Amino acid sequence: MKTNVTYSLGNLALIEKCDDYLGGFLNKVFGGIEGRTKDFIPSIKLFLYNILGSSLAVSRLTDYPLELYHAVEFEHVPRERNLFRVPERIGRGFPIVHEKFQSVLREYGLVTKKQFTDFSSTYFEGKKAALGELGYSRDNLPGNKQVVFGINVGFNNIPSALTIQKGNVPDKKHFRFMLKAAEAVMLKKSIMIFDCGANTKDNKAAIREKGFHYLTLKPKKLGSPYKTAIQLYWKSHKAFFELNGREYTCVKRTTDDETEYIYFCEKLEVDQYLLKQTKFLRKLEKNEPILKRTKKGKPIGEYISKEGMIIAKGSLQTTIDGEQQNPYLNGLEGFFILQSSLDADPKAILNLYKQRDKAEKLIRNMKEGTELHPIRHWNEWSIKGYIILVFLANFLASLTLYLAKNPIVKNLKLLKKYLMKLTVAVIYPPNGFRFHFVTNITEEIRSILGDYIDKYTDKSLNLRW
């Protein structure tokens, strides 16, 4: 007799609801790259199901119950080696998949004129990954090789573009690849919003050449540009407004092709001062042992060289008043400058830039919600293929929340918990036919999936009893 089983239904229902709404999304995006591969679309559905669920390693994708494989349209339990080939095949077809994905976005009017761009990285535990390079680590793991990726997300929270580069590519260089990928789907006179990491004259000029606008943060440096801007701020008439409970003042400076918005916020000044003061005090405590050794005339460090041991000794320099000054304070606290090709109301510009957290949330969802890191693949194409799958899984989750009228759950981590709680119980009676029923249908699930859940109920039960 077969054993009764249960499996999560919420993530499968989410995938199939979006697939139906977009007129066969999986076939539209992945059709044509499968070659001779059998069960290619079911394999992709299984990967997406796993990413939106337990996030098991590929080697464990054969651990699910047989009933689930039938639900995603497998005839038999797939072979492990066949599953490993799926991300590689997707990675090889990356340009085709990306182009078809954007075609679907255009077809269903899911692209907005306001597009938020951001870049991040994910790391490898090993050293032999094809795209793995040492670079600026957003995961605070500078010793691990990584791969960097960029995303574009619309004002409606729908992702619209993805780029993947080696781990040592900086944001200002990576932005050129993103602009090329995003322009294929962006509407005329769209505006790209990004942070100071990609803010260069060449990048801004490239955006304008393609007929788009930009809004970005000017890098905060101690050089003359910021000092000159602050001097202008104090001499000029200021616009005052309140946004999200904070009071701001702003001075606009317009040239032929760009407008600078010089902002100042007293609450931000206090917050930055306290943060730098805490950092300074922490540094003083950390260097206390070095101070004691210096006063006693002892070496503060020993370093090996080819000519022998280098012994470093310290000398104590005190200020005139005997009080150590905080070197982290630079006089720019509370100030920041936004640059844009649009001359608009300062409050509207700042409010738009603050919406950039849509891109940050998507990256956080990719890395934490769908557990993008660490990457477990080594082949270049497999790495790209898996990142694409994670990106599309987040697209499906964003689309589901976009289509829901009043979703109670909006955080992806919490969304996954509710999706996994919604289960199908498959019962094999000793003397009867198999039947199944859906359990744990909560108010939160109804607000997300609506009546689509009813599709999975066993319609034959009413005829039996």
Order of alpha helices (4+ residues) and beta strands (2+ residues): beta-alpha-alpha-alpha-alpha-alpha-alpha-beta-beta-beta-alpha-beta-alpha-beta-alpha-beta-beta-beta-alpha-alpha-beta-beta-beta-alpha-alpha-alpha-alpha-beta-beta-alpha-alpha
